[in-house]
Amino acid sequence: MPSTLKIDHGPISLLGRFFLAADTAARERGISVNFASLQDLLDINSANSDSWRPLVPIFQPDLGGATADNSFVIVGTDKNGEVVATQAGRYYDWTGTTLFEEAVSLRMFYADPAAALARGDGCKVATPVASTIAGRVVFSGAGWYRRDFRGRGLARILPRISRAYAHARWSTDFTISMMADAVIAGGMADRTGYTRIEQSSVELVVSPLGSMRCGLVWMPVQEMLADLEAAMELGWSEESDPRAAAM
């Protein structure tokens, strides 16, 4: 991670130790972790359309309203400087509102939710948990790993870096994401460390992805911080399970 990374919020000692440990773990797996721009993310997504679906509107500046002030992009590059992994975060100040209200209204996804609703996009959220998630919330997503770098445990590292950095920057109360049911069934939510999984709880129709059924995965800040500590203690291998220790 860049030496200029600032920790504005959260437990400085824990976060500092975690960023060093995660950076070392990533380097041991052949990648260097750095920040990139939203345009970089769009370009990387487009260049790898054979192994990566289009980005959700959340991370698209024109469609979703993502900016450098409310979003960040993390990339992992190999020894040749080629991008082989990505992760991104989008911050929301939901003071006075909730995930449920922002999702079903499509304000969470689009800069112009009225136009999205008019063309048939929509979101249904079945879990009551969505009405309790409010305040300072970050959506963590845009996770992608080049095929030859899959199976190295990077999914245990980059999403945790993303959650930790978001908290250090915005003092987040919750981290959330949405994963297709098949992805959750394949163990991705567990590998990335989420402590709460609401399977098949979201029906989503968003451009340009189309229709999908997803699970809401999330964690409150104290469980997120406990998970970082557990990850450092148990290691980053596929056999270790920091999530279990953080429950």
Secondary structure as UniProt FT lines:
FT   TURN            3..4
FT   HELIX           12..28
FT   TURN            29..30
FT   STRAND          32..36
FT   HELIX           38..47
FT   TURN            48..51
FT   HELIX           57..59
FT   HELIX           61..64
FT   TURN            68..70
FT   STRAND          71..77
FT   TURN            79..80
FT   STRAND          83..94
FT   TURN            95..96
FT   HELIX           99..104
FT   TURN            105..109
FT   HELIX           113..118
FT   TURN            119..120
FT   STRAND          122..125
FT   HELIX           128..131
FT   STRAND          135..145
FT   HELIX           147..149
FT   TURN            150..151
FT   HELIX           154..156
FT   HELIX           158..170
FT   STRAND          174..180
FT   HELIX           181..185
FT   TURN            186..187
FT   HELIX           188..192
FT   STRAND          196..206
FT   TURN            207..209
FT   STRAND          210..220
FT   HELIX           221..234
FT   TURN            238..239
FT   HELIX           242..246
//
